[in-house]
Structures are given as C-alpha cells and as structure tokens.
Amino acid sequence: MTTTTAPKPSLANRLRGVSGEVVKFGIVGLSGVVVNFLVFWICINGLGLASLRSNIAATLVAIATNYLGYRYWLYRDRDAASRKREITLFLLFSGAGMLIETGVLGFSVYVLGLTSHPMQLAAKFVGLAAGTVFRFFSYRTWVFKALPELAEPAEPAVVAEAELLLAAEQPPAAAVAQRS
C-alpha cells in the first residue's frame, strides 16, 4: 500500500504568501495610523487633553476602524465561525498594543521630559511601530485564524492494492521494454 503526502510549500512560497498579507496589513494599518494621528492631534490641540488621554482616545478610534478593514478585507477568507471570540481576542491584543504605544509615549513624556508636541508625535510614532509588530503577529496567529487546508483525499486501499498487483503481474518482456 502506498501513501502519499502533499509536499509542504517551500519557505520562499510561504514568504511570498506572507508578504502579500504584510502589504494588506500595512494598508489597513496605514489608514488606522492616519485616523490615530488625526484624532490624537485634535484631542491634544483642539480639545486640550493630556497626551496620554489623547493617545488612548485616538487609539480606540483607530482600533475600531482597523477591525473593519481586517475582518472585511484582509482576513475575509479566514474562519469567522465565532465572532464573539474573534472580537474579544482582537480587543485584547489591540489593548495590549495600545499599552505598548502608550507606554512608550508616557516614558518619553514623563521620564525623558519630551513635552513639545512634535516630540510627542515622534514618541507616539515609535510606540505605534512597536505596537504594530505585536499586533500583526497576534492577529494572524490567534485572532483571524486561517481555515484548515483541505488535505488531498488519500488513495483508496483498493486502488493501491490494484497498482501493486498490476506491477507484480507485469510480463517480463514489458518490464524489459520499460527499462530501456
């Protein structure tokens, strides 16, 4: 009885697949960054909120817009059987990313003393970059799980046995002709 296993995709093929995902993740993320910085700027300058409060408000608005982009564009083909689980994990990992971002901003403002608005924007950018790396791997690994790939159906045992019998019953002249 012969068994065949589907070959695993090469590392190059897997990287090509991930690179397309990274580009789409970047597009959705970039739109979220624009929303995030716009709301941050409005909160800090227009509303006069403190930098950390402005950052949290801006990040929450960006999280909501990013979820829509990830669910309905980037990961639309992924398993959505349990939306409640997906949204819970999305909010959990987004919140952790927000803590990374806010932590970098808070460190730069309250420890390093970078209080000018351009310096706060720079610190926000660094924190956002660190949080984005965390979010990318979290979302693709735990939130938007890939659908299980369908395995190729195994050869029925009858077919495998028939192939063995045919190979064993091959006339000697035909076997010599095949070798030539």
C-alpha positions in Angstrom: 0.0 0.0 0.0 1.5 3.3 -1.0 0.9 6.5 0.9 1.4 9.9 -0.5 1.7 13.1 1.4 1.2 16.5 -0.1 4.5 18.4 -0.2 4.8 21.3 2.2 5.2 24.7 0.5 8.8 25.9 0.3 10.0 28.7 2.5 10.1 31.0 -0.5 6.4 30.3 -1.3 5.4 30.8 2.4 7.2 34.1 2.5 5.6 35.2 -0.7 2.2 34.5 0.8 3.1 36.4 4.0 4.5 39.3 2.0 1.1 39.9 0.4 -0.5 39.7 3.8 2.0 42.1 5.2 1.2 44.6 2.4 -2.5 44.4 3.0 -1.9 44.6 6.8 0.2 47.7 6.1 -2.6 49.4 4.0 -5.2 48.8 6.7 -2.7 49.8 9.4 -1.7 53.0 7.5 -5.3 54.1 7.3 -5.5 53.4 11.1 -2.4 55.4 11.6 -3.9 58.4 9.8 -7.0 58.1 11.9 -4.9 57.7 15.0 -2.7 60.7 14.4 -5.6 62.9 13.3 -7.7 62.1 16.4 -4.6 62.5 18.6 -3.8 65.9 17.1 -7.4 67.0 17.5 -7.5 65.9 21.1 -4.2 67.4 22.1 -4.5 70.7 20.3 -8.2 71.2 19.7 -9.6 69.8 22.9 -6.6 70.4 25.1 -6.5 66.9 26.5 -3.3 65.5 28.1 -1.1 63.5 25.8 -1.9 60.0 27.3 -5.6 60.6 27.3 -5.4 61.9 23.7 -3.4 58.8 22.8 -5.9 56.4 24.3 -8.9 58.1 22.6 -7.1 58.2 19.3 -6.0 54.5 19.5 -9.5 53.4 20.4 -11.0 55.1 17.4 -8.2 53.6 15.2 -8.8 50.1 16.6 -12.5 50.3 15.6 -11.7 51.3 12.0 -8.9 48.8 11.7 -11.1 45.9 12.8 -13.4 46.7 9.9 -10.5 46.6 7.5 -9.0 43.5 8.8 -12.3 41.5 9.1 -13.9 42.6 5.8 -10.8 43.0 3.5 -7.6 41.4 4.7 -8.9 38.4 6.6 -12.3 38.0 4.9 -11.4 34.4 3.9 -10.4 33.4 7.4 -12.6 31.4 9.8 -15.3 33.7 11.3 -17.2 30.9 13.0 -17.0 32.6 16.3 -17.3 36.3 16.0 -17.6 36.8 19.8 -14.3 35.0 20.3 -12.7 36.9 17.4 -13.8 40.3 18.6 -12.8 39.5 22.2 -9.3 38.5 21.1 -9.0 41.4 18.7 -9.8 43.9 21.5 -7.5 42.1 23.9 -4.5 42.2 21.6 -5.4 45.7 20.4 -5.4 46.8 24.0 -2.0 45.2 24.6 -0.7 47.1 21.5 -2.2 50.3 22.9 -0.4 49.7 26.2 2.9 49.3 24.3 2.2 52.5 22.4 1.0 54.5 25.4 3.9 53.1 27.5 6.5 54.5 25.0 4.7 57.8 24.9 4.4 58.0 28.7 8.1 57.1 29.1 9.2 59.8 26.7 7.0 62.5 28.2 7.3 61.7 31.9 10.7 60.2 32.2 12.6 61.8 29.3 10.8 65.1 29.6 9.9 65.4 25.9 6.9 67.7 26.2 6.7 69.5 22.9 4.0 68.4 20.5 6.4 67.4 17.7 8.4 65.3 20.2 5.3 63.6 21.5 4.3 62.8 17.9 7.7 61.2 17.4 7.4 59.2 20.5 3.9 58.2 19.5 5.2 57.0 16.1 7.9 54.8 17.8 5.3 53.3 20.2 2.9 52.8 17.3 5.6 50.9 15.3 6.4 48.6 18.3 2.7 48.0 18.9 2.0 47.3 15.2 4.6 44.5 15.1 3.0 42.9 18.2 -0.5 43.3 16.7 0.5 41.8 13.3 1.7 38.5 14.8 -1.1 38.4 17.4 -3.9 39.0 14.8 -2.6 36.5 12.3 -1.8 33.8 14.9 -4.7 34.0 17.3 -7.5 36.3 16.1 -8.0 35.8 12.4 -7.2 32.1 12.2 -6.7 30.5 8.8 -9.2 28.0 7.7 -7.8 24.5 7.8 -6.5 23.5 4.4 -8.3 20.6 2.8 -6.0 17.6 2.6 -5.9 15.7 -0.7 -8.0 12.6 -0.3 -5.9 9.6 0.3 -5.9 6.8 -2.3 -8.4 4.2 -1.5 -6.8 1.0 -0.4 -8.3 -0.9 -3.3 -6.6 1.3 -5.8 -3.2 0.9 -4.1 -3.6 -2.9 -3.9 -4.6 -3.0 -7.6 -1.5 -1.0 -8.6 0.7 -3.4 -6.6 -0.9 -6.4 -8.3 -0.5 -4.9 -11.8 3.2 -4.2 -11.1 3.7 -7.8 -9.9 1.9 -9.3 -12.9 3.8 -7.4 -15.5 5.2 -9.7 -18.1 9.0 -9.9 -18.3 9.2 -8.6 -21.8 7.2 -5.5 -20.9 9.4 -4.9 -17.9 12.5 -5.1 -20.1 10.9 -2.7 -22.6 10.1 -0.2 -19.8 13.7 -0.2 -18.5 15.1 0.6 -22.0 
